[in-house]
Amino acid sequence: MPRTDLSANQLWVGKPFDNRNNSLNLIRLLLALTVLVHHSWPLTGSDYEPGFAGETLGGWAIAGFFVISGYLITASRWSNSLGDYLVHRVARIMPAFVVCLVVVAFVFAPIGYAAAKGNLDGFFGTATTPANYVFANLGLKMNAYDVAGSPFNVPYPGAWNGSLWSLYYEFLCYILVAFVGVFAFFRKSPWFMTAAFVLSVAVEANIESVLPYLQDNFDFRLLFQLLPFFLGGAVVQVWKDRIGIHWLPAVLSIGAAVLITALVPEWGGAASAVFICYGILWISLWLPSPAIIKKNDVSYGLYIYAFPVQQLLAVYGVDQLGILPFTLIATLCSFPLAAASWILVERPVMRAVRGRRKTVHPKEGTGQAEKRDPETADR
């Protein structure tokens, strides 16, 4: 059963977070745009990219995605049965992902291949074949990035979509929360999630000592690079009925996150994930957001389509115009695909999932059955 939020006067500080009147969709969209900007450097062959504490703009944007996701996805798990939660998560991430694979394999790649070769000779039979590109990557883990060896003649060859790698690790975080939510004691006390977060930071801080015991497993390395950010968001979620949103702790949180990360660049960002999440939630309450963005979340579509758009532009030499023109053109070309993904794939699937819940649970009552899952717009 969903938890009942405490009233404002029962909070230690601040006021409850407004789940409806916030700018989280806009912030996610800005993070997706930051990833697009980040990719403009390697995709134009540029060496320098601004960053902070040894991490790129794109790396920090993905960290932002994970803290927001941890906050929202934990709410989804705590408010739904295991079955409903898993259906929501699969429906939110997989259909658009699979469609993107197909579009890259059978639209972007043949155009880029023909542009480089002058024809499509060998395209359908050369490794990685278009069909195998789709099949090999269906499990979210990216096992193949090229299609028939393309893209060619670009500063970053052999990869059509370098953005999709993070989705596998995000879904592993979903699975972890699904498992944790099975146990009632995890739901009843926020200290268990807090302990899980601290443990994840400890692993990340000592990752070089831990990795030899896992044969330097690269998946483990990447998971624990991102997991503390996800669990940091989860910690804010499980404490939200006791700690409200207030400008003073938010400003202090942002300052603490910057200071800790600057002092300990290796793992300070991970240790600051709770502060980062709290700061983002506070910003989302005062940052103005157009109504159309509040109602339509195109950040996922932008995230999954921007990289292939940038690569196709590079195939046609747009990268030679320089980073700024290349980025602006890529942004303009990516938004229609992001909107199409939302309108034609993501939103209809999620509406169908909500319709399924109303059909399967007709006795829950109108308020329960029609309740909008707050995470259906999340990645």
C-alpha positions as CSV (number, residue, x, y, z in Angstrom):
1,M,0.0,0.0,0.0
2,P,1.2,3.6,-0.6
3,R,2.6,5.4,2.3
4,T,0.7,8.4,3.6
5,D,2.8,11.6,3.6
6,L,3.0,13.4,6.8
7,S,1.6,16.9,7.1
8,A,3.9,19.9,6.9
9,N,3.9,20.6,10.6
10,Q,5.3,17.1,11.3
11,L,8.4,17.8,9.1
12,W,11.7,18.7,10.8
13,V,12.3,21.5,8.4
14,G,10.7,23.1,5.3
15,K,7.6,22.0,3.5
16,P,6.7,18.8,1.6
17,F,8.0,18.4,-2.0
18,D,5.3,19.2,-4.5
19,N,5.1,16.1,-6.7
20,R,3.0,17.9,-9.4
21,N,4.2,21.5,-9.4
22,N,7.9,21.1,-10.1
23,S,10.4,21.4,-12.9
24,L,11.9,17.9,-12.8
25,N,10.9,17.3,-16.5
26,L,12.7,20.5,-17.5
27,I,15.8,19.6,-15.4
28,R,15.9,16.2,-17.0
29,L,15.6,17.8,-20.4
30,L,18.5,20.2,-19.6
31,L,20.6,17.2,-18.5
32,A,19.9,15.4,-21.8
33,L,20.9,18.5,-23.6
34,T,24.1,18.6,-21.6
35,V,24.9,15.0,-22.7
36,L,24.4,16.2,-26.3
37,V,26.7,19.1,-25.8
38,H,29.2,16.8,-24.1
39,H,29.3,14.4,-27.1
40,S,30.0,17.3,-29.5
41,W,33.6,17.3,-28.4
42,P,34.6,13.7,-29.3
43,L,32.2,13.6,-32.3
44,T,33.9,16.6,-33.9
45,G,37.4,15.4,-33.0
46,S,38.0,18.1,-30.4
47,D,40.4,17.3,-27.6
48,Y,39.3,19.7,-24.8
49,E,36.1,19.6,-22.9
50,P,35.3,21.6,-19.8
51,G,34.5,19.5,-16.7
52,F,34.8,19.5,-12.9
53,A,36.8,17.3,-10.5
54,G,38.1,15.1,-13.3
55,E,34.6,14.4,-14.7
56,T,33.1,15.6,-18.0
57,L,29.9,17.6,-18.4
58,G,28.2,14.4,-19.7
59,G,29.4,12.4,-16.7
60,W,27.8,14.9,-14.3
61,A,24.6,15.0,-16.4
62,I,24.3,11.3,-16.1
63,A,24.9,11.5,-12.3
64,G,22.0,14.0,-12.2
65,F,19.8,11.6,-14.1
66,F,20.6,8.9,-11.6
67,V,19.9,10.9,-8.5
68,I,16.5,12.1,-9.9
69,S,15.8,8.5,-11.0
70,G,16.7,7.1,-7.5
71,Y,14.3,9.5,-5.9
72,L,11.4,8.9,-8.2
73,I,11.9,5.1,-8.8
74,T,12.0,4.4,-5.1
75,A,8.7,6.2,-4.7
76,S,7.3,4.0,-7.5
77,R,8.5,0.8,-5.8
78,W,7.2,1.8,-2.4
79,S,3.8,2.7,-3.9
80,N,3.3,-0.4,-6.1
81,S,3.3,-4.1,-5.9
82,L,6.4,-5.9,-7.3
83,G,4.5,-6.9,-10.4
84,D,3.1,-3.4,-11.1
85,Y,6.5,-1.8,-10.4
86,L,8.3,-4.1,-12.9
87,V,5.7,-3.6,-15.6
88,H,6.0,0.2,-15.2
89,R,9.8,0.0,-15.4
90,V,10.0,-2.3,-18.4
91,A,7.3,-0.3,-20.2
92,R,9.0,3.0,-19.6
93,I,12.4,2.0,-20.8
94,M,12.2,-0.9,-23.2
95,P,9.8,0.0,-26.0
96,A,11.5,3.3,-26.9
97,F,14.9,1.6,-26.6
98,V,14.0,-1.2,-29.0
99,V,12.4,1.3,-31.5
100,C,15.6,3.3,-31.3
101,L,17.7,0.3,-32.1
102,V,15.6,-0.5,-35.1
103,V,15.7,3.1,-36.3
104,V,19.5,3.3,-36.0
105,A,20.0,-0.1,-37.7
106,F,17.6,0.4,-40.6
107,V,17.5,4.2,-41.1
108,F,20.6,6.0,-39.7
109,A,23.1,3.3,-40.5
110,P,22.1,2.6,-44.2
111,I,22.1,6.3,-44.9
112,G,25.5,6.7,-43.3
113,Y,26.8,3.6,-45.0
114,A,25.6,4.7,-48.5
115,A,27.0,8.2,-48.0
116,A,30.5,6.7,-47.3
117,K,30.5,3.8,-49.8
118,G,28.3,5.2,-52.5
119,N,25.9,2.2,-52.3
120,L,24.6,-0.5,-49.9
121,D,26.6,-3.3,-51.2
122,G,27.5,-5.6,-48.3
123,F,25.5,-3.6,-45.8
124,F,23.1,-6.4,-44.8
125,G,25.7,-9.1,-44.7
126,T,28.7,-7.5,-43.1
127,A,29.3,-7.7,-39.3
128,T,27.7,-6.2,-37.3
129,T,24.6,-6.9,-39.5
130,P,21.6,-4.6,-38.9
131,A,19.5,-7.4,-37.6
132,N,22.3,-8.6,-35.2
133,Y,22.8,-5.0,-34.0
134,V,19.2,-5.0,-32.8
135,F,19.3,-8.6,-31.5
136,A,22.7,-8.3,-29.7
137,N,21.5,-5.2,-27.8
138,L,18.0,-6.2,-26.9
139,G,19.0,-6.9,-23.3
140,L,19.9,-3.2,-22.7
141,K,23.6,-4.0,-22.4
142,M,25.3,-2.6,-25.5
143,N,27.3,-5.5,-27.1
144,A,27.6,-3.8,-30.5
145,Y,27.9,-0.2,-31.4
146,D,28.6,-0.3,-35.1
147,V,26.3,-1.4,-38.0
148,A,28.3,-3.1,-40.8
149,G,31.4,-1.3,-39.5
150,S,29.7,2.1,-39.9
151,P,29.8,5.0,-39.3
152,F,32.9,5.6,-41.5
153,N,34.9,8.8,-42.2
154,V,33.9,10.5,-38.9
155,P,36.1,11.7,-36.0
156,Y,34.5,8.9,-33.8
157,P,34.0,5.9,-36.1
158,G,32.4,2.6,-35.4
159,A,29.7,3.7,-33.0
160,W,26.2,4.9,-33.9
161,N,24.8,5.4,-30.4
162,G,27.2,5.9,-27.5
163,S,24.5,7.2,-25.2
164,L,22.7,3.9,-24.6
165,W,25.4,2.2,-22.4
166,S,24.0,3.8,-19.2
167,L,20.5,2.3,-19.5
168,Y,21.7,-1.2,-18.6
169,Y,23.1,0.1,-15.3
170,E,20.1,2.1,-14.6
171,F,17.9,-1.0,-15.0
172,L,20.2,-2.9,-12.6
173,C,19.4,-0.1,-10.1
174,Y,15.7,-0.7,-10.8
175,I,16.1,-4.4,-10.0
176,L,18.0,-3.6,-6.8
177,V,15.1,-1.4,-5.6
178,A,12.6,-4.1,-6.6
179,F,14.4,-6.6,-4.5
180,V,14.8,-4.3,-1.5
181,G,11.1,-3.4,-1.6
182,V,10.2,-7.0,-1.0
183,F,11.2,-6.7,2.6
184,A,8.9,-4.8,5.0
185,F,11.7,-3.7,7.3
186,F,13.3,-1.8,4.4
187,R,10.1,0.1,3.8
188,K,9.5,0.9,7.5
189,S,12.8,2.5,8.4
190,P,14.8,4.9,6.3
191,W,18.0,3.8,7.9
192,F,18.4,0.6,5.8
193,M,18.4,2.6,2.6
194,T,20.8,5.1,4.2
195,A,23.1,2.2,5.1
196,A,22.9,0.8,1.6
197,F,23.9,4.2,0.2
198,V,26.9,4.5,2.6
199,L,28.0,0.9,1.6
200,S,27.9,1.8,-2.1
201,V,30.0,4.9,-1.5
202,A,32.5,2.8,0.5
203,V,32.8,0.4,-2.4
204,E,33.3,3.2,-4.9
205,A,35.9,4.9,-2.6
206,N,37.8,1.6,-2.4
207,I,37.1,0.3,-5.9
208,E,40.7,-0.3,-6.9
209,S,41.0,-2.6,-3.9
210,V,37.7,-4.4,-4.5
211,L,38.1,-5.0,-8.3
212,P,40.8,-7.6,-8.1
213,Y,38.4,-9.9,-6.2
214,L,36.0,-9.6,-9.2
215,Q,38.7,-10.1,-11.9
216,D,38.5,-6.3,-12.7
217,N,34.9,-6.8,-13.9
218,F,34.1,-3.7,-15.9
219,D,30.4,-3.9,-15.4
220,F,30.9,-3.9,-11.6
221,R,33.1,-0.9,-12.0
222,L,30.6,1.1,-14.0
223,L,27.7,0.0,-11.7
224,F,29.4,1.3,-8.6
225,Q,30.3,4.5,-10.4
226,L,26.6,5.2,-10.8
227,L,24.9,3.3,-8.0
228,P,25.7,5.8,-5.2
229,F,24.0,8.5,-7.1
230,F,20.9,6.4,-7.6
231,L,20.9,5.4,-3.9
232,G,21.5,9.0,-2.9
233,G,18.2,9.9,-4.5
234,A,16.6,6.9,-2.9
235,V,17.8,8.2,0.5
236,V,16.2,11.5,0.0
237,Q,12.9,9.8,-0.9
238,V,12.8,7.6,2.2
239,W,13.5,10.5,4.4
240,K,11.1,13.0,2.7
241,D,8.3,12.4,5.3
242,R,10.6,13.8,8.0
243,I,12.8,16.3,6.1
244,G,11.0,18.8,4.0
245,I,12.4,21.2,1.3
246,H,13.8,24.5,2.6
247,W,16.1,27.0,0.9
248,L,18.8,27.1,3.6
249,P,19.6,23.3,3.8
250,A,19.4,23.2,0.0
251,V,22.0,26.0,-0.5
252,L,24.2,24.3,2.1
253,S,23.7,21.0,0.4
254,I,24.8,22.4,-3.0
255,G,27.8,24.1,-1.4
256,A,28.8,20.9,0.5
257,A,28.5,18.8,-2.7
258,V,30.8,21.2,-4.6
259,L,33.3,21.3,-1.7
260,I,33.4,17.6,-1.0
261,T,33.8,16.8,-4.7
262,A,36.5,19.3,-5.2
263,L,38.4,18.0,-2.2
264,V,38.0,14.3,-3.0
265,P,37.5,14.1,-6.7
266,E,37.8,10.3,-6.9
267,W,34.6,9.6,-4.9
268,G,33.4,12.9,-3.4
269,G,30.7,13.2,-6.0
270,A,29.3,9.8,-5.1
271,A,29.4,10.7,-1.4
272,S,27.6,14.0,-2.1
273,A,24.7,12.3,-4.0
274,V,22.2,13.0,-1.2
275,F,23.2,16.7,-1.2
276,I,23.0,16.8,-5.0
277,C,19.5,15.3,-5.0
278,Y,18.2,17.6,-2.3
279,G,19.6,20.6,-4.2
280,I,17.9,19.5,-7.4
281,L,14.6,19.1,-5.8
282,W,14.8,22.6,-4.3
283,I,15.7,24.1,-7.6
284,S,12.8,22.3,-9.3
285,L,10.3,24.0,-7.0
286,W,11.3,27.6,-8.1
287,L,12.7,27.0,-11.6
288,P,9.9,28.1,-14.1
289,S,8.9,25.4,-16.5
290,P,6.6,25.7,-19.5
291,A,3.4,23.8,-19.1
292,I,4.1,21.8,-22.3
293,I,7.3,20.4,-20.7
294,K,5.6,19.6,-17.4
295,K,3.1,17.5,-19.3
296,N,5.5,16.0,-21.9
297,D,8.8,14.4,-21.0
298,V,10.9,14.3,-24.1
299,S,14.2,13.9,-22.2
300,Y,14.5,10.2,-22.7
301,G,13.9,10.5,-26.5
302,L,16.5,13.3,-26.7
303,Y,19.0,11.2,-24.8
304,I,18.6,8.1,-27.0
305,Y,18.5,9.9,-30.4
306,A,20.9,12.8,-30.1
307,F,24.1,10.7,-30.6
308,P,23.0,9.0,-33.8
309,V,21.8,12.4,-35.1
310,Q,25.2,13.9,-34.3
311,Q,27.0,11.0,-36.0
312,L,24.9,11.3,-39.2
313,L,25.6,15.0,-39.3
314,A,29.3,14.2,-39.0
315,V,29.0,11.7,-41.9
316,Y,27.9,14.7,-44.0
317,G,30.7,16.9,-42.7
318,V,28.6,19.2,-40.4
319,D,31.2,18.6,-37.7
320,Q,33.7,20.7,-39.7
321,L,31.6,23.8,-39.0
322,G,32.8,23.8,-35.4
323,I,31.4,22.7,-32.0
324,L,28.9,25.5,-31.6
325,P,27.2,25.3,-35.0
326,F,27.4,21.5,-34.9
327,T,25.7,21.4,-31.4
328,L,22.9,23.8,-32.4
329,I,22.1,21.9,-35.6
330,A,22.2,18.6,-33.8
331,T,19.8,20.0,-31.2
332,L,17.3,21.2,-33.8
333,C,17.5,17.9,-35.6
334,S,17.2,15.7,-32.4
335,F,14.1,17.4,-30.9
336,P,11.6,16.2,-33.6
337,L,12.8,12.6,-33.0
338,A,12.6,13.0,-29.3
339,A,9.0,14.3,-29.6
340,A,8.1,11.5,-32.0
341,S,9.4,9.0,-29.5
342,W,7.3,10.5,-26.7
343,I,4.1,10.9,-28.7
344,L,4.2,7.7,-30.8
345,V,5.9,5.2,-28.4
346,E,6.5,6.3,-24.8
347,R,3.2,8.0,-23.9
348,P,0.9,5.4,-25.6
349,V,2.7,2.6,-23.9
350,M,2.5,4.2,-20.4
351,R,-1.2,5.0,-21.0
352,A,-1.8,1.3,-21.9
353,V,0.0,0.3,-18.7
354,R,-2.2,2.5,-16.6
355,G,-5.3,1.2,-18.5
356,R,-4.1,-2.4,-17.7
357,R,-3.9,-1.5,-14.0
358,K,-7.5,-0.2,-14.0
359,T,-8.6,-3.4,-15.7
360,V,-6.7,-5.8,-13.5
361,H,-7.6,-4.0,-10.2
362,P,-11.2,-2.9,-10.7
363,K,-12.0,-3.3,-7.0
364,E,-9.4,-0.9,-5.8
365,G,-11.8,2.0,-6.4
366,T,-11.6,4.9,-8.8
367,G,-9.0,6.9,-6.8
368,Q,-6.6,4.0,-6.5
369,A,-7.1,2.7,-10.0
370,E,-6.7,6.0,-11.7
371,K,-3.9,7.3,-9.6
372,R,-1.1,8.4,-11.8
373,D,2.2,6.7,-11.1
374,P,4.5,9.7,-10.4
375,E,7.3,7.8,-12.1
376,T,5.7,7.1,-15.5
377,A,7.4,10.1,-17.0
378,D,10.8,9.0,-15.7
379,R,13.4,7.1,-17.5
